[in-house]
Amino acid sequence: MVHISLLSDTHSFIDDQILKLCKDSDEIWHAGDIGDLRVTDRLKEVAKVRAVYGNIDAPEIRGEWPLHARFNCEELDVWITHIGGYPGRYSTYVKPEIYQNPPKLFICGHSHILKVNRDPKLDLMHMNPGAIGKHGFHQVRTMLRFKVDGDKISDLEVIEIKR
């Protein structure tokens, strides 16, 4: 079983509260718009980090992290990208691949809106953790925590922090 903390859109913001929320995680996944490599460096002090770059990320971040991360966590096929869209309205960046070879868990950021929903057509779970940073229109900072056991996701938890 792997304990995951999922966040996105830090926009260079990281604080002790975020690190404390991630402290019991085996892995921390970041769905882009990191903003500053100090964010992922601090997260690496807590747990293994998997991340992708987002549209605001500068060349040094793009040199460290990929645009897409596709991997297996236990037996779960996971795809993380920053701009991915939503079930039925996937981004042109991912549309051909997601319909040809869908993962079981598709994660994106970008919108600053937390959403978790199934795509019954592609038989996948879609997650967007919203934004944990302070930059943007959102009034509540959000992230997700969950467990992966084999190919199953369980104990999904929404974390909300007032700005």
Backbone as CSV, one residue per row, in Angstrom:
resi,resn,N_x,N_y,N_z,CA_x,CA_y,CA_z,C_x,C_y,C_z
1,MET,0.853,-1.182,0.000,0.000,0.000,0.000,0.896,1.241,0.000
2,VAL,0.534,2.223,-0.841,1.302,3.459,-0.974,0.398,4.640,-0.602
3,HIS,0.873,5.465,0.331,0.149,6.676,0.743,0.604,7.829,-0.135
4,ILE,-0.367,8.496,-0.769,-0.089,9.562,-1.733,-0.647,10.888,-1.238
5,SER,0.150,11.946,-1.383,-0.350,13.322,-1.269,-0.294,13.900,-2.679
6,LEU,-1.392,14.485,-3.122,-1.503,15.026,-4.472,-1.773,16.519,-4.391
7,LEU,-0.904,17.298,-5.035,-1.100,18.736,-5.041,-0.755,19.313,-6.398
8,SER,-1.115,20.565,-6.575,-0.881,21.253,-7.840,-0.880,22.752,-7.598
9,ASP,-0.374,23.468,-8.576,-0.470,24.919,-8.617,0.018,25.582,-7.322
10,THR,1.253,25.248,-6.952,1.863,25.899,-5.797,2.307,27.315,-6.143
11,HIS,2.640,27.563,-7.402,3.064,28.898,-7.844,4.125,29.480,-6.906
12,SER,5.155,28.690,-6.613,6.312,29.055,-5.782,6.027,29.075,-4.290
13,PHE,4.822,28.730,-3.857,4.477,28.783,-2.436,4.564,27.394,-1.807
14,ILE,5.324,27.301,-0.736,5.377,26.077,0.066,5.566,26.525,1.515
15,ASP,4.837,25.928,2.432,4.994,26.296,3.837,4.980,25.039,4.700
16,ASP,5.219,25.234,5.983,5.285,24.098,6.908,3.947,23.363,7.011
17,GLN,2.853,24.064,6.805,1.541,23.423,6.872,1.387,22.381,5.759
18,ILE,1.810,22.724,4.545,1.752,21.766,3.440,2.667,20.583,3.730
19,LEU,3.877,20.865,4.181,4.826,19.792,4.476,4.297,18.868,5.572
20,LYS,3.667,19.433,6.569,3.086,18.624,7.651,1.967,17.723,7.119
21,LEU,1.145,18.249,6.212,0.066,17.452,5.631,0.605,16.284,4.796
22,CYS,1.818,16.447,4.262,2.425,15.417,3.414,3.332,14.460,4.189
23,LYS,3.558,14.691,5.474,4.598,13.978,6.215,4.396,12.469,6.305
24,ASP,3.185,11.984,6.263,2.948,10.542,6.359,2.833,9.880,4.984
25,SER,3.168,10.611,3.941,3.052,10.093,2.577,4.298,9.298,2.201
26,ASP,4.079,8.282,1.378,5.197,7.564,0.760,5.666,8.314,-0.478
27,GLU,4.703,8.939,-1.176,5.008,9.706,-2.370,4.154,10.969,-2.388
28,ILE,4.736,12.037,-2.954,4.013,13.289,-3.179,3.998,13.514,-4.680
29,TRP,2.813,13.707,-5.235,2.655,13.953,-6.666,2.237,15.401,-6.859
30,HIS,2.928,16.089,-7.787,2.650,17.502,-8.062,2.250,17.633,-9.526
31,ALA,1.049,18.162,-9.772,0.488,18.242,-11.126,0.753,19.585,-11.803
32,GLY,1.915,20.181,-11.574,2.349,21.330,-12.356,2.065,22.698,-11.795
33,ASP,2.658,23.699,-12.460,2.743,25.077,-11.981,3.445,25.102,-10.620
34,ILE,4.634,24.537,-10.628,5.483,24.473,-9.442,5.938,25.875,-9.058
35,GLY,6.450,26.624,-10.032,6.833,28.008,-9.817,8.282,28.215,-9.432
36,ASP,8.824,27.363,-8.574,10.206,27.488,-8.108,10.672,26.110,-7.663
37,LEU,11.871,25.726,-8.047,12.389,24.403,-7.676,12.532,24.229,-6.165
38,ARG,12.539,25.312,-5.413,12.569,25.176,-3.948,11.329,24.431,-3.445
39,VAL,10.223,24.534,-4.173,9.003,23.815,-3.782,9.252,22.312,-3.817
40,THR,9.695,21.800,-4.952,9.910,20.343,-5.042,11.109,19.908,-4.208
41,ASP,12.104,20.775,-4.035,13.224,20.436,-3.154,12.751,20.232,-1.719
42,ARG,11.878,21.085,-1.243,11.347,20.936,0.123,10.455,19.708,0.222
43,LEU,9.658,19.442,-0.820,8.811,18.244,-0.799,9.662,16.973,-0.756
44,LYS,10.808,16.982,-1.464,11.706,15.821,-1.471,12.272,15.519,-0.087
45,GLU,12.292,16.491,0.804,12.740,16.268,2.175,11.735,15.431,2.962
46,VAL,10.491,15.371,2.473,9.408,14.672,3.158,9.183,13.278,2.577
47,ALA,9.190,13.160,1.247,8.881,11.882,0.591,9.372,11.925,-0.856
48,LYS,9.271,10.781,-1.515,9.585,10.708,-2.942,8.617,11.624,-3.687
49,VAL,9.127,12.380,-4.666,8.299,13.322,-5.424,8.234,12.897,-6.884
50,ARG,7.036,12.925,-7.427,6.801,12.788,-8.865,6.087,14.072,-9.261
51,ALA,6.568,14.732,-10.309,5.982,16.015,-10.686,6.059,16.205,-12.192
52,VAL,5.250,17.129,-12.671,5.285,17.574,-14.066,5.339,19.095,-14.049
53,TYR,5.818,19.655,-15.150,5.821,21.116,-15.202,4.490,21.615,-15.760
54,GLY,4.194,22.876,-15.417,2.967,23.510,-15.896,3.272,24.691,-16.789
55,ASN,2.233,25.370,-17.213,2.372,26.450,-18.186,3.128,27.663,-17.651
56,ILE,3.203,27.864,-16.335,3.931,29.020,-15.799,5.380,28.687,-15.477
57,ASP,5.755,27.436,-15.591,7.070,27.009,-15.142,8.177,27.378,-16.123
58,ALA,9.259,27.926,-15.564,10.413,28.411,-16.317,11.284,27.240,-16.799
59,PRO,12.254,27.536,-17.676,13.109,26.480,-18.237,13.806,25.593,-17.208
60,GLU,14.230,26.142,-16.059,14.917,25.283,-15.084,13.989,24.220,-14.513
61,ILE,12.714,24.531,-14.373,11.744,23.535,-13.904,11.446,22.540,-15.022
62,ARG,11.324,23.036,-16.240,11.065,22.163,-17.388,12.246,21.228,-17.641
63,GLY,13.444,21.627,-17.222,14.607,20.759,-17.336,14.649,19.680,-16.265
64,GLU,13.982,19.925,-15.160,13.966,18.984,-14.032,12.790,18.005,-14.111
65,TRP,11.639,18.485,-14.565,10.409,17.692,-14.559,9.832,17.614,-15.966
66,PRO,9.166,16.501,-16.309,8.588,16.345,-17.653,7.225,17.030,-17.794
67,LEU,6.749,17.105,-19.030,5.400,17.604,-19.310,4.348,16.574,-18.882
68,HIS,4.649,15.307,-19.103,3.759,14.205,-18.730,4.556,13.206,-17.892
69,ALA,3.904,12.617,-16.913,4.498,11.508,-16.163,3.522,10.348,-16.234
70,ARG,3.954,9.256,-16.822,3.123,8.050,-16.913,3.911,6.941,-16.242
71,PHE,3.309,6.313,-15.255,4.011,5.319,-14.454,3.004,4.398,-13.776
72,ASN,3.499,3.332,-13.195,2.679,2.450,-12.368,2.994,2.707,-10.911
73,CYS,1.969,2.876,-10.123,2.077,2.919,-8.671,1.422,1.639,-8.197
74,GLU,2.223,0.730,-7.657,1.777,-0.633,-7.427,1.299,-1.170,-8.777
75,GLU,0.021,-1.516,-8.893,-0.501,-2.035,-10.166,-1.397,-1.024,-10.882
76,LEU,-1.410,0.211,-10.400,-2.278,1.257,-10.944,-1.529,2.066,-11.998
77,ASP,-2.070,2.110,-13.213,-1.514,2.898,-14.309,-1.930,4.359,-14.108
78,VAL,-0.938,5.245,-13.907,-1.172,6.652,-13.572,-0.574,7.538,-14.655
79,TRP,-1.308,8.594,-15.014,-0.810,9.614,-15.938,-1.071,10.966,-15.299
80,ILE,0.017,11.744,-15.115,-0.090,13.101,-14.583,0.376,14.081,-15.649
81,THR,-0.410,15.124,-15.863,-0.027,16.236,-16.729,-0.679,17.492,-16.168
82,HIS,-0.240,18.650,-16.586,-0.797,19.868,-16.007,-2.125,20.257,-16.657
83,ILE,-2.148,20.385,-17.971,-3.366,20.788,-18.674,-3.937,19.559,-19.364
84,GLY,-4.942,18.962,-18.754,-5.481,17.708,-19.274,-6.954,17.726,-19.604
85,GLY,-7.673,18.699,-19.075,-9.115,18.729,-19.306,-9.855,17.804,-18.354
86,TYR,-11.071,17.460,-18.750,-11.958,16.668,-17.906,-12.643,15.600,-18.747
87,PRO,-13.196,14.572,-18.110,-13.899,13.540,-18.874,-14.909,14.149,-19.845
88,GLY,-14.802,13.714,-21.089,-15.670,14.228,-22.145,-15.158,15.513,-22.774
89,ARG,-14.197,16.175,-22.120,-13.633,17.430,-22.636,-12.122,17.459,-22.397
90,TYR,-11.449,16.431,-22.862,-10.003,16.361,-22.670,-9.291,17.360,-23.565
91,SER,-8.177,17.845,-23.080,-7.349,18.795,-23.805,-6.800,18.175,-25.086
92,THR,-6.584,19.007,-26.076,-5.988,18.517,-27.323,-4.586,17.961,-27.084
93,TYR,-3.930,18.372,-25.988,-2.598,17.863,-25.651,-2.619,16.373,-25.309
94,VAL,-3.749,15.880,-24.818,-3.807,14.488,-24.359,-4.849,13.652,-25.096
95,LYS,-5.744,14.287,-25.801,-6.902,13.598,-26.376,-6.561,12.347,-27.200
96,PRO,-5.650,12.413,-28.168,-5.395,11.196,-28.954,-4.900,10.037,-28.095
97,GLU,-3.948,10.310,-27.206,-3.354,9.249,-26.387,-4.334,8.702,-25.353
98,ILE,-5.120,9.585,-24.739,-6.010,9.120,-23.674,-7.113,8.218,-24.225
99,TYR,-7.551,8.494,-25.463,-8.573,7.630,-26.057,-7.968,6.323,-26.581
100,GLN,-6.721,6.379,-27.022,-6.068,5.178,-27.550,-5.542,4.282,-26.438
101,ASN,-5.020,4.898,-25.356,-4.385,4.127,-24.292,-4.685,4.776,-22.940
102,PRO,-5.923,4.683,-22.456,-6.285,5.374,-21.220,-5.605,4.760,-19.995
103,PRO,-5.176,5.607,-19.054,-4.677,5.099,-17.783,-5.863,4.731,-16.890
104,LYS,-5.598,4.190,-15.725,-6.671,3.965,-14.745,-6.895,5.188,-13.861
105,LEU,-5.817,6.019,-13.718,-5.918,7.260,-12.957,-5.286,8.375,-13.784
106,PHE,-6.078,9.387,-14.108,-5.612,10.540,-14.875,-5.676,11.765,-13.973
107,ILE,-4.539,12.453,-13.829,-4.422,13.586,-12.918,-3.966,14.815,-13.688
108,CYS,-4.612,15.938,-13.424,-4.159,17.209,-13.984,-4.384,18.312,-12.958
109,GLY,-3.835,19.469,-13.250,-4.003,20.656,-12.414,-4.598,21.760,-13.262
110,HIS,-4.021,22.940,-13.191,-4.287,24.091,-14.043,-5.532,24.894,-13.680
111,SER,-6.656,24.264,-13.440,-7.917,24.997,-13.268,-8.060,25.661,-11.902
112,HIS,-7.292,25.216,-10.906,-7.413,25.656,-9.515,-8.747,25.214,-8.906
113,ILE,-9.429,24.287,-9.560,-10.715,23.780,-9.081,-10.584,22.293,-8.780
114,LEU,-10.803,21.922,-7.525,-10.714,20.528,-7.136,-11.893,19.750,-7.716
115,LYS,-11.571,18.660,-8.402,-12.611,17.775,-8.947,-12.088,16.351,-8.923
116,VAL,-12.956,15.440,-8.559,-12.671,14.008,-8.647,-13.902,13.372,-9.264
117,ASN,-13.727,12.721,-10.394,-14.866,12.056,-11.021,-14.396,10.913,-11.914
118,ARG,-15.306,10.018,-12.187,-15.023,8.877,-13.047,-15.347,9.222,-14.485
119,ASP,-14.606,8.605,-15.373,-14.940,8.652,-16.792,-15.377,7.239,-17.151
120,PRO,-16.692,6.990,-17.180,-17.159,5.629,-17.447,-16.828,5.157,-18.864
121,LYS,-16.747,6.097,-19.792,-16.441,5.728,-21.172,-15.034,5.138,-21.292
122,LEU,-14.078,5.727,-20.567,-12.694,5.253,-20.633,-12.306,4.388,-19.439
123,ASP,-13.232,4.187,-18.500,-12.992,3.389,-17.301,-11.761,3.897,-16.548
124,LEU,-11.767,5.207,-16.259,-10.665,5.781,-15.494,-11.199,6.729,-14.435
125,MET,-10.361,6.966,-13.430,-10.653,7.959,-12.400,-9.889,9.225,-12.772
126,HIS,-10.554,10.367,-12.709,-9.940,11.654,-13.005,-9.840,12.443,-11.701
127,MET,-8.648,13.006,-11.441,-8.455,13.836,-10.250,-7.778,15.144,-10.627
128,ASN,-8.275,16.225,-10.054,-7.609,17.522,-10.087,-7.619,18.004,-8.641
129,PRO,-6.434,18.171,-8.017,-6.406,18.547,-6.605,-6.680,20.018,-6.324
130,GLY,-6.971,20.804,-7.360,-7.166,22.235,-7.165,-5.824,22.919,-7.019
131,ALA,-5.746,23.951,-6.198,-4.509,24.711,-6.022,-4.172,24.827,-4.539
132,ILE,-2.948,24.471,-4.186,-2.500,24.585,-2.793,-1.708,25.869,-2.569
133,GLY,-1.345,26.553,-3.648,-0.626,27.822,-3.535,-1.565,28.978,-3.249
134,LYS,-0.999,30.157,-3.124,-1.792,31.348,-2.794,-2.076,32.234,-3.994
135,HIS,-1.495,31.915,-5.159,-1.695,32.726,-6.356,-2.910,32.220,-7.121
136,GLY,-3.846,33.099,-7.435,-5.011,32.705,-8.218,-6.304,33.175,-7.590
137,PHE,-7.395,32.816,-8.224,-8.718,33.285,-7.817,-9.350,32.457,-6.703
138,HIS,-8.826,31.288,-6.434,-9.447,30.379,-5.466,-9.415,30.978,-4.056
139,GLN,-10.457,30.726,-3.301,-10.574,31.237,-1.936,-10.107,30.227,-0.899
140,VAL,-10.082,28.964,-1.291,-9.651,27.887,-0.403,-8.543,27.122,-1.116
141,ARG,-7.436,26.888,-0.422,-6.345,26.097,-0.964,-6.680,24.626,-0.734
142,THR,-6.447,23.788,-1.744,-6.872,22.394,-1.651,-5.782,21.435,-2.122
143,MET,-5.878,20.206,-1.619,-5.053,19.093,-2.067,-5.811,17.811,-1.748
144,LEU,-5.289,16.696,-2.223,-5.905,15.392,-1.984,-4.889,14.451,-1.339
145,ARG,-5.393,13.515,-0.549,-4.588,12.401,-0.053,-5.392,11.130,-0.283
146,PHE,-4.687,10.048,-0.605,-5.349,8.766,-0.822,-4.327,7.648,-0.741
147,LYS,-4.820,6.435,-0.806,-3.958,5.250,-0.781,-4.126,4.486,-2.080
148,VAL,-3.040,3.877,-2.530,-3.068,2.965,-3.669,-2.669,1.595,-3.131
149,ASP,-3.547,0.624,-3.344,-3.287,-0.749,-2.918,-3.549,-1.643,-4.119
150,GLY,-2.485,-2.156,-4.708,-2.633,-2.907,-5.952,-3.071,-1.962,-7.050
151,ASP,-4.271,-2.227,-7.605,-4.814,-1.321,-8.634,-6.019,-0.540,-8.108
152,LYS,-6.162,-0.476,-6.782,-7.313,0.183,-6.150,-6.899,1.481,-5.446
153,ILE,-7.773,2.470,-5.525,-7.624,3.737,-4.818,-8.600,3.714,-3.651
154,SER,-8.115,4.083,-2.465,-9.000,4.088,-1.300,-8.670,5.262,-0.387
155,ASP,-9.537,5.481,0.571,-9.347,6.486,1.619,-9.058,7.877,1.056
156,LEU,-9.781,8.243,0.022,-9.607,9.567,-0.585,-10.034,10.651,0.397
157,GLU,-9.155,11.627,0.591,-9.395,12.692,1.551,-9.155,14.044,0.868
158,VAL,-10.116,14.958,1.013,-9.977,16.321,0.507,-9.458,17.183,1.646
159,ILE,-8.382,17.920,1.393,-7.812,18.842,2.376,-8.124,20.260,1.908
160,GLU,-8.680,21.059,2.802,-8.965,22.454,2.509,-8.271,23.346,3.535
161,ILE,-7.622,24.398,3.030,-6.932,25.357,3.886,-7.408,26.747,3.478
162,LYS,-7.885,27.526,4.435,-8.303,28.902,4.116,-7.095,29.721,3.713
163,ARG,-7.289,30.627,2.786,-6.189,31.497,2.312,-5.800,32.511,3.327
